[in-house]
Every structure is written in C-alpha cells, then in structure tokens.
C-alpha cells in the first residue's frame, strides 16, 4: 500500500514535466494522420512539414498553460513571514557634555594560527 502511494505521489509531482513528452509521443504515434489531416501545410508537400507545425502549436499551448498556472499560483499564494525584526532607536539617558569626552583605546593583537600543525603533506 505504501509503495503504491509513493508511486502515485511521484507521478503527480513529475506530471507537468512529462506532459510535453506525452504530446511528442502522441505526435510520433499519429504522424501520418496529423500530416494528412491536421497539418496546416498539407496542401504544400514541398515544405516537408509532416505535421511539425501542429506539434509546435501543441507544445507552445502546453507551455503557455503551464506558465499561466504557475503565475496564478504565485499570485494567489499567501506570504508566510518567518522572521520579524523590530527597529528601535536607542537614546542615551544622560547626554555627554562636550568637555567630558572619553577616549577608549583597544589593544588589538594580530592572531597568527599555528602553521606547523596544519600544513603538512598527507601520509602515504
């Protein structure tokens, strides 16, 4: 039962990408009928269209349909805000007078990693 459900869900996820393959397979199986009846250029055999115009129109229509569905899905989807940052301005309770400026100095030492333990050739 579980494996059947997995196959159904996989097929449902892959169906939009497989649909164009279905159109191409339908064209290949019915190429003679499409070239004889549905082709726009059936009156001009020198063009050797053989129904490719019909195939191109069907693939274009399928792509437009997928694009429309995707844009509608994006427009109607709700936005979930996962992070909210409130901006607060900080003010000091007692302002510092101009004559009482304090100068802070920080002693910054340059850190050097021990190179002798890190850079070794690999053991054979």
DOGU-247745 format. One record per residue: residue number from 0; x, y, z of N, C-alpha, C in turn. Coordinates in nm, 2 decimals. Each point is the difference from the previous one (the first is absolute). Last residue first. Layout:
N
[atom NUM, [X, Y, Z], [X, Y, Z], [X, Y, Z]] ...
! end
This chain:
124
[atom 123, [5.13, 0.88, 0.32], [-0.02, -0.10, -0.11], [-0.04, -0.13, 0.05]] [atom 122, [-0.08, 0.52, 0.20], [0.08, -0.12, 0.02], [-0.04, -0.10, -0.11]] [atom 121, [-0.03, 0.54, -0.06], [-0.07, -0.12, 0.04], [0.09, -0.12, 0.02]] [atom 120, [0.18, 0.51, 0.07], [-0.04, -0.09, -0.11], [-0.07, -0.12, 0.05]] [atom 119, [-0.02, 0.47, 0.27], [0.08, -0.12, -0.02], [-0.04, -0.08, -0.12]] [atom 118, [-0.15, 0.45, 0.30], [0.05, -0.02, -0.14], [0.11, -0.11, -0.01]] [atom 117, [-0.21, 0.11, 0.42], [-0.11, 0.00, -0.10], [0.05, -0.04, -0.14]] [atom 116, [0.28, 0.07, 0.41], [-0.09, -0.12, 0.02], [-0.10, -0.01, -0.11]] [atom 115, [0.32, 0.36, 0.01], [0.07, -0.12, -0.01], [-0.09, -0.12, 0.02]] [atom 114, [-0.14, 0.46, 0.04], [0.01, -0.05, -0.14], [0.06, -0.14, 0.00]] [atom 113, [-0.29, 0.32, 0.36], [0.12, -0.09, -0.01], [0.00, -0.07, -0.13]] [atom 112, [-0.23, 0.48, 0.04], [-0.03, -0.14, 0.03], [0.13, -0.08, -0.01]] [atom 111, [-0.08, 0.53, 0.14], [0.07, -0.09, -0.10], [-0.03, -0.14, 0.03]] [atom 110, [-0.20, 0.53, 0.11], [0.00, -0.15, 0.04], [0.07, -0.07, -0.12]] [atom 109, [0.04, 0.52, 0.20], [-0.02, -0.08, -0.12], [0.01, -0.14, 0.04]] [atom 108, [-0.17, 0.40, 0.32], [0.12, -0.07, -0.03], [-0.03, -0.09, -0.12]] [atom 107, [-0.19, 0.47, 0.26], [-0.03, -0.11, -0.10], [0.13, -0.07, -0.03]] [atom 106, [-0.23, 0.35, 0.38], [0.13, -0.07, -0.04], [-0.03, -0.11, -0.09]] [atom 105, [-0.27, 0.48, 0.10], [-0.01, -0.15, 0.00], [0.14, -0.05, -0.04]] [atom 104, [-0.23, 0.48, 0.21], [0.10, -0.07, -0.09], [-0.01, -0.15, 0.02]] [atom 103, [-0.31, 0.48, 0.09], [0.02, -0.14, 0.03], [0.10, -0.06, -0.10]] [atom 102, [-0.17, 0.50, 0.23], [0.07, -0.07, -0.12], [0.03, -0.14, 0.05]] [atom 101, [-0.36, 0.41, 0.14], [0.08, -0.10, 0.04], [0.06, -0.07, -0.12]] [atom 100, [-0.21, 0.51, 0.13], [0.01, -0.11, -0.09], [0.10, -0.10, 0.05]] [atom 99, [-0.21, 0.44, 0.18], [0.03, -0.13, 0.07], [0.01, -0.12, -0.09]] [atom 98, [-0.12, 0.47, -0.11], [0.13, 0.00, 0.07], [0.04, -0.13, 0.06]] [atom 97, [-0.42, 0.07, -0.23], [0.11, 0.01, -0.09], [0.13, 0.00, 0.07]] [atom 96, [-0.42, -0.26, 0.21], [0.04, 0.14, -0.02], [0.12, 0.01, -0.09]] [atom 95, [-0.38, -0.40, 0.01], [0.14, 0.03, 0.04], [0.03, 0.15, -0.04]] [atom 94, [-0.50, -0.22, 0.13], [0.09, 0.04, -0.11], [0.14, 0.03, 0.06]] [atom 93, [-0.37, -0.34, 0.19], [0.07, 0.13, 0.04], [0.09, 0.03, -0.12]] [atom 92, [-0.28, -0.36, -0.07], [-0.08, 0.08, 0.10], [0.07, 0.13, 0.04]] [atom 91, [0.02, -0.25, -0.49], [0.07, 0.00, 0.13], [-0.08, 0.09, 0.10]] [atom 90, [-0.19, -0.29, -0.44], [0.05, 0.13, 0.05], [0.06, -0.01, 0.13]] [atom 89, [-0.17, -0.31, -0.46], [0.06, 0.00, 0.13], [0.04, 0.15, 0.03]] [atom 88, [-0.38, -0.25, -0.34], [0.11, 0.10, 0.01], [0.04, 0.00, 0.15]] [atom 87, [-0.22, -0.42, -0.29], [-0.02, 0.10, 0.11], [0.12, 0.09, 0.00]] [atom 86, [-0.27, -0.39, -0.32], [0.10, 0.10, 0.01], [-0.03, 0.09, 0.11]] [atom 85, [-0.13, -0.53, -0.10], [-0.05, 0.13, 0.02], [0.12, 0.09, 0.02]] [atom 84, [-0.09, -0.47, -0.27], [0.10, 0.07, 0.08], [-0.06, 0.14, 0.02]] [atom 83, [-0.15, -0.53, -0.16], [-0.04, 0.14, 0.02], [0.10, 0.07, 0.09]] [atom 82, [-0.10, -0.49, -0.31], [0.09, 0.08, 0.08], [-0.05, 0.14, 0.01]] [atom 81, [-0.22, -0.34, -0.25], [0.07, -0.08, 0.10], [0.08, 0.08, 0.09]] [atom 80, [-0.45, 0.05, -0.34], [0.12, 0.07, 0.05], [0.06, -0.07, 0.11]] [atom 79, [-0.32, -0.12, -0.44], [0.03, -0.03, 0.14], [0.12, 0.07, 0.04]] [atom 78, [-0.39, 0.06, -0.40], [0.14, 0.02, 0.04], [0.01, -0.03, 0.15]] [atom 77, [-0.34, -0.20, -0.40], [0.01, 0.09, 0.11], [0.14, 0.01, 0.04]] [atom 76, [-0.21, -0.09, -0.50], [0.06, -0.06, 0.11], [0.01, 0.10, 0.12]] [atom 75, [-0.16, 0.08, -0.46], [-0.10, -0.03, 0.10], [0.06, -0.07, 0.12]] [atom 74, [0.27, 0.13, -0.38], [-0.08, 0.12, 0.04], [-0.10, -0.03, 0.11]] [atom 73, [0.26, -0.36, -0.18], [0.09, 0.10, 0.07], [-0.08, 0.12, 0.05]] [atom 72, [-0.22, -0.32, -0.27], [0.03, -0.06, 0.13], [0.09, 0.10, 0.08]] [atom 71, [-0.11, 0.12, -0.44], [-0.11, 0.01, 0.09], [0.02, -0.06, 0.13]] [atom 70, [0.34, -0.04, -0.32], [-0.02, 0.14, 0.04], [-0.12, 0.02, 0.09]] [atom 69, [0.08, -0.43, -0.18], [0.11, 0.04, 0.10], [-0.02, 0.14, 0.04]] [atom 68, [-0.29, -0.16, -0.33], [-0.03, -0.07, 0.13], [0.10, 0.04, 0.10]] [atom 67, [0.08, 0.15, -0.44], [-0.12, 0.07, 0.06], [-0.03, -0.06, 0.14]] [atom 66, [0.34, -0.20, -0.25], [0.04, 0.13, 0.04], [-0.11, 0.07, 0.07]] [atom 65, [-0.10, -0.41, -0.20], [0.09, -0.02, 0.12], [0.04, 0.13, 0.05]] [atom 64, [-0.23, 0.01, -0.40], [-0.09, -0.04, 0.10], [0.08, -0.02, 0.14]] [atom 63, [0.24, 0.10, -0.40], [-0.08, 0.11, 0.05], [-0.09, -0.03, 0.11]] [atom 62, [0.24, -0.35, -0.20], [0.09, 0.08, 0.08], [-0.07, 0.13, 0.05]] [atom 61, [-0.24, -0.30, -0.28], [0.02, -0.06, 0.13], [0.09, 0.09, 0.08]] [atom 60, [-0.08, 0.14, -0.44], [-0.12, 0.01, 0.08], [0.02, -0.06, 0.14]] [atom 59, [0.34, -0.05, -0.31], [-0.01, 0.14, 0.04], [-0.12, 0.02, 0.09]] [atom 58, [0.06, -0.42, -0.20], [0.10, 0.02, 0.10], [0.00, 0.14, 0.06]] [atom 57, [-0.29, -0.11, -0.36], [-0.04, -0.07, 0.12], [0.10, 0.02, 0.11]] [atom 56, [0.10, 0.18, -0.42], [-0.11, 0.07, 0.06], [-0.05, -0.06, 0.13]] [atom 55, [0.34, -0.21, -0.26], [0.05, 0.12, 0.06], [-0.11, 0.08, 0.07]] [atom 54, [-0.12, -0.39, -0.24], [0.08, -0.04, 0.12], [0.05, 0.13, 0.07]] [atom 53, [-0.21, 0.05, -0.42], [-0.10, -0.04, 0.10], [0.07, -0.03, 0.14]] [atom 52, [0.28, 0.09, -0.37], [-0.07, 0.12, 0.04], [-0.11, -0.03, 0.11]] [atom 51, [0.23, -0.35, -0.21], [0.08, 0.06, 0.10], [-0.06, 0.14, 0.05]] [atom 50, [-0.15, -0.33, -0.35], [-0.07, 0.02, 0.12], [0.08, 0.06, 0.11]] [atom 49, [0.16, -0.07, -0.45], [-0.04, -0.13, 0.06], [-0.06, 0.01, 0.13]] [atom 48, [0.25, 0.30, -0.35], [-0.04, 0.03, 0.14], [-0.04, -0.12, 0.08]] [atom 47, [0.18, 0.11, -0.48], [0.03, -0.12, 0.08], [-0.02, 0.04, 0.15]] [atom 46, [-0.06, 0.26, -0.43], [0.05, 0.05, 0.12], [0.05, -0.11, 0.10]] [atom 45, [-0.23, -0.08, -0.43], [0.14, 0.04, -0.02], [0.07, 0.06, 0.13]] [atom 44, [-0.48, -0.12, -0.05], [0.09, -0.11, 0.04], [0.15, 0.03, -0.02]] [atom 43, [-0.47, 0.27, 0.07], [0.13, 0.04, -0.05], [0.10, -0.11, 0.04]] [atom 42, [-0.45, 0.00, 0.14], [-0.02, 0.03, -0.14], [0.13, 0.03, -0.07]] [atom 41, [-0.04, -0.08, 0.48], [-0.02, -0.13, -0.08], [-0.02, 0.02, -0.15]] [atom 40, [0.11, 0.30, 0.42], [0.07, 0.00, -0.13], [-0.02, -0.13, -0.08]] [atom 39, [-0.18, 0.06, 0.44], [-0.04, 0.13, -0.07], [0.06, 0.00, -0.14]] [atom 38, [-0.13, -0.45, 0.28], [0.11, 0.09, -0.03], [-0.05, 0.12, -0.08]] [atom 37, [-0.27, -0.40, 0.15], [0.01, 0.12, 0.09], [0.11, 0.10, -0.04]] [atom 36, [-0.10, -0.42, -0.26], [-0.13, 0.07, 0.03], [0.02, 0.13, 0.08]] [atom 35, [0.37, -0.29, -0.17], [-0.10, -0.01, -0.10], [-0.12, 0.09, 0.03]] [atom 34, [0.37, -0.04, 0.30], [0.05, 0.06, -0.12], [-0.11, 0.00, -0.11]] [atom 33, [-0.10, -0.21, 0.41], [0.02, 0.14, 0.02], [0.05, 0.07, -0.12]] [atom 32, [-0.05, -0.47, -0.01], [-0.13, 0.06, 0.01], [0.02, 0.15, 0.02]] [atom 31, [0.39, -0.25, 0.00], [-0.06, 0.00, -0.13], [-0.14, 0.07, 0.00]] [atom 30, [0.24, -0.05, 0.41], [0.07, 0.09, -0.09], [-0.07, 0.01, -0.14]] [atom 29, [-0.07, -0.22, 0.47], [-0.10, 0.04, -0.10], [0.05, 0.10, -0.10]] [atom 28, [0.28, -0.18, 0.35], [-0.09, -0.11, -0.03], [-0.10, 0.03, -0.11]] [atom 27, [0.30, 0.34, 0.15], [0.08, -0.11, -0.06], [-0.10, -0.12, -0.04]] [atom 26, [-0.18, 0.36, 0.25], [0.04, 0.05, -0.14], [0.07, -0.12, -0.07]] [atom 25, [-0.10, -0.06, 0.45], [-0.13, 0.00, -0.08], [0.03, 0.04, -0.14]] [atom 24, [0.36, 0.03, 0.30], [-0.03, -0.14, -0.03], [-0.13, -0.01, -0.08]] [atom 23, [0.12, 0.43, 0.14], [0.09, -0.05, -0.10], [-0.02, -0.15, -0.03]] [atom 22, [-0.25, 0.19, 0.35], [-0.04, 0.06, -0.13], [0.09, -0.04, -0.11]] [atom 21, [0.10, -0.15, 0.43], [-0.12, -0.06, -0.05], [-0.05, 0.06, -0.13]] [atom 20, [0.37, 0.19, 0.22], [0.04, -0.12, -0.05], [-0.12, -0.08, -0.06]] [atom 19, [-0.08, 0.39, 0.24], [0.05, 0.04, -0.13], [0.05, -0.13, -0.07]] [atom 18, [-0.15, -0.04, 0.45], [-0.11, 0.03, -0.10], [0.05, 0.03, -0.14]] [atom 17, [0.27, -0.08, 0.41], [-0.02, -0.11, -0.09], [-0.11, 0.03, -0.11]] [atom 16, [0.11, 0.30, 0.36], [0.12, -0.01, -0.09], [-0.02, -0.11, -0.10]] [atom 15, [-0.35, 0.07, 0.32], [0.02, 0.12, -0.08], [0.12, -0.01, -0.09]] [atom 14, [-0.08, -0.36, 0.31], [-0.09, 0.01, -0.11], [0.01, 0.13, -0.08]] [atom 13, [0.23, -0.17, 0.42], [0.07, 0.01, -0.13], [-0.09, 0.02, -0.12]] [atom 12, [-0.17, -0.03, 0.45], [0.11, 0.10, 0.00], [0.06, 0.02, -0.13]] [atom 11, [-0.32, -0.35, 0.07], [-0.06, 0.13, 0.01], [0.10, 0.12, -0.01]] [atom 10, [0.16, -0.45, 0.01], [-0.06, 0.03, -0.13], [-0.07, 0.14, 0.01]] [atom 9, [0.17, -0.16, 0.40], [0.11, 0.03, -0.09], [-0.05, 0.04, -0.14]] [atom 8, [-0.31, -0.15, 0.32], [0.05, 0.14, 0.03], [0.11, 0.04, -0.09]] [atom 7, [-0.17, -0.44, -0.04], [-0.10, 0.10, -0.04], [0.05, 0.14, 0.03]] [atom 6, [0.27, -0.36, 0.14], [0.00, 0.01, -0.15], [-0.10, 0.10, -0.05]] [atom 5, [0.01, -0.09, 0.46], [0.13, 0.06, -0.04], [0.00, 0.02, -0.15]] [atom 4, [-0.35, -0.25, 0.19], [-0.02, 0.15, 0.03], [0.13, 0.07, -0.04]] [atom 3, [0.01, -0.46, -0.04], [-0.09, 0.05, -0.10], [-0.02, 0.15, 0.02]] [atom 2, [0.26, -0.23, 0.31], [0.07, 0.02, -0.12], [-0.09, 0.05, -0.11]] [atom 1, [-0.19, -0.11, 0.42], [0.09, 0.12, 0.01], [0.07, 0.02, -0.13]] [atom 0, [-0.27, -0.38, 0.04], [-0.08, 0.12, 0.00], [0.09, 0.13, 0.00]] 
! end
